[in-house]
Amino acid sequence: MRVVCVYKDNQDYTRSVNEWIEDLRRQTGREIETMDPDRNPGFCEAYDIVEYPTIIAIDHDGSIRAVWRGRNLPLLDDVTFYMI
């Protein structure tokens, strides 16, 4: 399964997202894929991502398994469940 965090740099929420990503790495040893929506507009359009940050879990067939949108970042356990 693919888990992607879509967010923009140099925004008021960027620091909290970077800290969340670092906490995920430190506590679980797993890396989450990050993506800049300005560099990947096709991905964002395909999955209807218009709010940042967005964390999306995508199944092997491309279907969406879970989505978390906005500044209230999900619990690490909720995301790592999809990181298999």
FIMI-801487 format. One line per field, with one value per atom (N, C-alpha, C, CB): residue number from 0; residue in one letter; atom name; x, y, z. Coordinates in steps of 0.02 Angstrom, whole numbers. Last residue first. Glycine has a CB too. Layout:
# FIMI-801487
seq = (NUM, ...)
type = (A, ...)
atom = (CA, ...)
px = (X, ...)
py = (Y, ...)
pz = (Z, ...)
# end
This chain:
# FIMI-801487
seq = (83, 83, 83, 83, 82, 82, 82, 82, 81, 81, 81, 81, 80, 80, 80, 80, 79, 79, 79, 79, 78, 78, 78, 78, 77, 77, 77, 77, 76, 76, 76, 76, 75, 75, 75, 75, 74, 74, 74, 74, 73, 73, 73, 73, 72, 72, 72, 72, 71, 71, 71, 71, 70, 70, 70, 70, 69, 69, 69, 69, 68, 68, 68, 68, 67, 67, 67, 67, 66, 66, 66, 66, 65, 65, 65, 65, 64, 64, 64, 64, 63, 63, 63, 63, 62, 62, 62, 62, 61, 61, 61, 61, 60, 60, 60, 60, 59, 59, 59, 59, 58, 58, 58, 58, 57, 57, 57, 57, 56, 56, 56, 56, 55, 55, 55, 55, 54, 54, 54, 54, 53, 53, 53, 53, 52, 52, 52, 52, 51, 51, 51, 51, 50, 50, 50, 50, 49, 49, 49, 49, 48, 48, 48, 48, 47, 47, 47, 47, 46, 46, 46, 46, 45, 45, 45, 45, 44, 44, 44, 44, 43, 43, 43, 43, 42, 42, 42, 42, 41, 41, 41, 41, 40, 40, 40, 40, 39, 39, 39, 39, 38, 38, 38, 38, 37, 37, 37, 37, 36, 36, 36, 36, 35, 35, 35, 35, 34, 34, 34, 34, 33, 33, 33, 33, 32, 32, 32, 32, 31, 31, 31, 31, 30, 30, 30, 30, 29, 29, 29, 29, 28, 28, 28, 28, 27, 27, 27, 27, 26, 26, 26, 26, 25, 25, 25, 25, 24, 24, 24, 24, 23, 23, 23, 23, 22, 22, 22, 22, 21, 21, 21, 21, 20, 20, 20, 20, 19, 19, 19, 19, 18, 18, 18, 18, 17, 17, 17, 17, 16, 16, 16, 16, 15, 15, 15, 15, 14, 14, 14, 14, 13, 13, 13, 13, 12, 12, 12, 12, 11, 11, 11, 11, 10, 10, 10, 10, 9, 9, 9, 9, 8, 8, 8, 8, 7, 7, 7, 7, 6, 6, 6, 6, 5, 5, 5, 5, 4, 4, 4, 4, 3, 3, 3, 3, 2, 2, 2, 2, 1, 1, 1, 1, 0, 0, 0, 0)
type = (I, I, I, I, M, M, M, M, Y, Y, Y, Y, F, F, F, F, T, T, T, T, V, V, V, V, D, D, D, D, D, D, D, D, L, L, L, L, L, L, L, L, P, P, P, P, L, L, L, L, N, N, N, N, R, R, R, R, G, G, G, G, R, R, R, R, W, W, W, W, V, V, V, V, A, A, A, A, R, R, R, R, I, I, I, I, S, S, S, S, G, G, G, G, D, D, D, D, H, H, H, H, D, D, D, D, I, I, I, I, A, A, A, A, I, I, I, I, I, I, I, I, T, T, T, T, P, P, P, P, Y, Y, Y, Y, E, E, E, E, V, V, V, V, I, I, I, I, D, D, D, D, Y, Y, Y, Y, A, A, A, A, E, E, E, E, C, C, C, C, F, F, F, F, G, G, G, G, P, P, P, P, N, N, N, N, R, R, R, R, D, D, D, D, P, P, P, P, D, D, D, D, M, M, M, M, T, T, T, T, E, E, E, E, I, I, I, I, E, E, E, E, R, R, R, R, G, G, G, G, T, T, T, T, Q, Q, Q, Q, R, R, R, R, R, R, R, R, L, L, L, L, D, D, D, D, E, E, E, E, I, I, I, I, W, W, W, W, E, E, E, E, N, N, N, N, V, V, V, V, S, S, S, S, R, R, R, R, T, T, T, T, Y, Y, Y, Y, D, D, D, D, Q, Q, Q, Q, N, N, N, N, D, D, D, D, K, K, K, K, Y, Y, Y, Y, V, V, V, V, C, C, C, C, V, V, V, V, V, V, V, V, R, R, R, R, M, M, M, M)
atom = (N, CA, C, CB, N, CA, C, CB, N, CA, C, CB, N, CA, C, CB, N, CA, C, CB, N, CA, C, CB, N, CA, C, CB, N, CA, C, CB, N, CA, C, CB, N, CA, C, CB, N, CA, C, CB, N, CA, C, CB, N, CA, C, CB, N, CA, C, CB, N, CA, C, CB, N, CA, C, CB, N, CA, C, CB, N, CA, C, CB, N, CA, C, CB, N, CA, C, CB, N, CA, C, CB, N, CA, C, CB, N, CA, C, CB, N, CA, C, CB, N, CA, C, CB, N, CA, C, CB, N, CA, C, CB, N, CA, C, CB, N, CA, C, CB, N, CA, C, CB, N, CA, C, CB, N, CA, C, CB, N, CA, C, CB, N, CA, C, CB, N, CA, C, CB, N, CA, C, CB, N, CA, C, CB, N, CA, C, CB, N, CA, C, CB, N, CA, C, CB, N, CA, C, CB, N, CA, C, CB, N, CA, C, CB, N, CA, C, CB, N, CA, C, CB, N, CA, C, CB, N, CA, C, CB, N, CA, C, CB, N, CA, C, CB, N, CA, C, CB, N, CA, C, CB, N, CA, C, CB, N, CA, C, CB, N, CA, C, CB, N, CA, C, CB, N, CA, C, CB, N, CA, C, CB, N, CA, C, CB, N, CA, C, CB, N, CA, C, CB, N, CA, C, CB, N, CA, C, CB, N, CA, C, CB, N, CA, C, CB, N, CA, C, CB, N, CA, C, CB, N, CA, C, CB, N, CA, C, CB, N, CA, C, CB, N, CA, C, CB, N, CA, C, CB, N, CA, C, CB, N, CA, C, CB, N, CA, C, CB, N, CA, C, CB, N, CA, C, CB, N, CA, C, CB, N, CA, C, CB, N, CA, C, CB, N, CA, C, CB, N, CA, C, CB, N, CA, C, CB, N, CA, C, CB, N, CA, C, CB)
px = (89, 111, 138, 53, 27, 94, 121, 141, -91, -94, -25, -131, -51, -94, -95, -165, 8, 52, 12, 95, -105, -71, -29, -26, -142, -193, -160, -238, -25, -50, -102, -81, -17, 33, 8, 98, -169, -125, -77, -165, -170, -195, -144, -210, -179, -145, -168, -68, -266, -270, -243, -343, -262, -208, -210, -212, -318, -316, -262, -382, -371, -362, -358, -419, -343, -345, -328, -295, -409, -387, -394, -428, -394, -406, -378, -373, -397, -415, -431, -358, -430, -417, -441, -451, -354, -412, -392, -463, -245, -256, -317, -264, -214, -252, -270, -316, -153, -113, -148, -93, -224, -215, -175, -283, -167, -191, -174, -159, -197, -175, -208, -193, -146, -189, -157, -204, -154, -120, -169, -98, -135, -177, -133, -218, -121, -94, -149, -41, -228, -163, -154, -108, -350, -335, -269, -393, -370, -373, -358, -441, -371, -337, -333, -265, -424, -464, -435, -535, -343, -369, -407, -312, -313, -339, -371, -283, -258, -321, -353, -310, -140, -190, -258, -166, -76, -91, -147, -28, -62, -102, -122, -63, 26, -45, -89, -54, 156, 119, 45, 131, 206, 248, 213, 312, 111, 127, 170, 163, 110, 54, 68, -8, 242, 224, 168, 286, 245, 234, 214, 180, 320, 295, 291, 341, 297, 311, 281, 281, 368, 308, 329, 256, 461, 462, 396, 523, 479, 451, 453, 379, 508, 561, 538, 586, 422, 404, 460, 342, 476, 439, 426, 374, 543, 578, 542, 585, 442, 505, 539, 551, 347, 329, 392, 289, 421, 396, 378, 335, 437, 495, 475, 533, 303, 340, 401, 361, 280, 240, 276, 170, 370, 379, 340, 356, 312, 380, 394, 431, 189, 191, 260, 171, 231, 197, 195, 125, 290, 330, 296, 343, 181, 236, 277, 281, 79, 72, 133, 10, 109, 106, 99, 48, 231, 163, 162, 110, 346, 341, 270, 372, 282, 333, 317, 403, 128, 171, 221, 129, 87, 87, 135, 104, 37, 38, 34, -20, 97, 80, 90, 124, 44, 75, 51, 60, 65, 40, 80, 46, 21, 58, 25, 61, 42, 0, 45, -48)
py = (-52, -122, -137, -170, 65, 62, -9, 108, 73, 67, 60, 127, 89, 32, 19, 45, 213, 155, 91, 146, 295, 296, 233, 359, 267, 265, 261, 327, 290, 222, 216, 200, 431, 391, 319, 391, 518, 482, 439, 439, 654, 592, 564, 540, 832, 773, 710, 781, 957, 908, 842, 899, 1026, 1036, 988, 1106, 920, 979, 976, 987, 750, 816, 870, 832, 586, 634, 701, 615, 437, 506, 547, 538, 268, 316, 384, 293, 202, 165, 212, 118, 220, 255, 213, 325, 116, 140, 171, 83, 60, 131, 159, 146, -68, -58, 15, -99, -56, -77, -67, -149, 93, 21, 6, -16, 232, 207, 132, 247, 357, 287, 258, 246, 523, 477, 408, 503, 677, 612, 562, 593, 845, 786, 725, 788, 1011, 947, 894, 924, 1058, 1037, 1053, 1070, 1013, 1042, 1014, 1028, 941, 1014, 1051, 1035, 798, 829, 904, 798, 698, 753, 784, 730, 608, 589, 645, 567, 674, 606, 585, 557, 794, 795, 725, 818, 748, 783, 785, 854, 695, 652, 683, 641, 812, 756, 708, 718, 896, 914, 856, 973, 895, 835, 849, 780, 1015, 975, 912, 955, 1061, 1102, 1064, 1166, 970, 970, 1011, 996, 871, 941, 943, 984, 734, 759, 832, 717, 593, 662, 687, 708, 437, 472, 543, 434, 400, 414, 452, 454, 269, 333, 340, 337, 197, 197, 268, 171, 192, 172, 171, 104, 238, 176, 149, 186, 352, 305, 238, 336, 421, 404, 349, 466, 435, 401, 377, 447, 509, 445, 404, 456, 624, 581, 511, 612, 674, 653, 608, 714, 704, 656, 630, 689, 802, 740, 686, 754, 900, 869, 804, 918, 933, 906, 872, 961, 984, 925, 893, 943, 1096, 1042, 978, 1063, 1172, 1148, 1090, 1206, 1200, 1158, 1131, 1197, 1289, 1222, 1178, 1190, 1405, 1409, 1340, 1453, 1357, 1376, 1377, 1325, 1304, 1375, 1399, 1415, 1173, 1203, 1277, 1195, 1083, 1134, 1159, 1193, 907, 972, 1019, 966, 746, 800, 866, 792, 595, 658, 713, 669, 431, 492, 552, 503, 261, 315, 378, 298, 113, 176, 229, 200, -59, 0, 62, 0)
pz = (242, 237, 168, 253, 309, 281, 281, 321, 376, 303, 271, 274, 506, 490, 415, 516, 509, 502, 488, 564, 532, 467, 458, 461, 663, 610, 541, 614, 733, 727, 672, 793, 729, 694, 683, 731, 700, 745, 705, 796, 577, 609, 660, 556, 600, 573, 611, 578, 562, 615, 589, 642, 441, 490, 548, 516, 304, 347, 400, 381, 293, 263, 317, 214, 259, 314, 283, 372, 195, 181, 245, 122, 136, 190, 169, 257, 13, 74, 132, 94, -156, -93, -35, -93, -280, -244, -177, -232, -342, -352, -315, -424, -310, -372, -385, -370, -187, -245, -312, -237, -109, -117, -180, -119, -22, -87, -92, -146, 89, 84, 22, 149, 113, 77, 75, 6, 188, 190, 162, 264, 153, 146, 149, 80, 223, 202, 195, 253, 89, 112, 185, 71, -30, 35, 60, 87, -141, -149, -84, -175, -225, -168, -181, -158, -312, -287, -223, -274, -374, -308, -274, -264, -493, -495, -430, -513, -446, -483, -483, -556, -389, -348, -382, -333, -502, -445, -403, -402, -578, -604, -548, -656, -508, -512, -537, -558, -441, -459, -465, -407, -402, -446, -471, -411, -316, -374, -425, -353, -211, -258, -321, -225, -166, -176, -228, -198, -56, -124, -122, -159, 25, 25, -46, 68, 102, 40, 45, -22, 258, 220, 157, 262, 331, 294, 256, 245, 493, 425, 396, 425, 625, 579, 506, 597, 720, 686, 641, 644, 779, 821, 787, 840, 673, 735, 775, 777, 575, 560, 624, 520, 648, 618, 604, 552, 678, 732, 706, 767, 547, 586, 644, 612, 518, 476, 513, 410, 617, 616, 576, 586, 575, 640, 645, 696, 451, 453, 520, 440, 498, 455, 456, 382, 570, 605, 564, 623, 464, 521, 557, 570, 379, 356, 415, 310, 404, 432, 419, 404, 335, 408, 441, 428, 210, 230, 307, 201, 149, 165, 176, 109, 43, 86, 97, 55, 46, 16, 67, -12, 33, 66, 31, 141, 54, 4, 41, -49, 90, 123, 72, 188, 55, 31, 72, -45, 48, 90, 72, 167, -32, -38, 6, -112, 0, 0, 0, 61)
# end
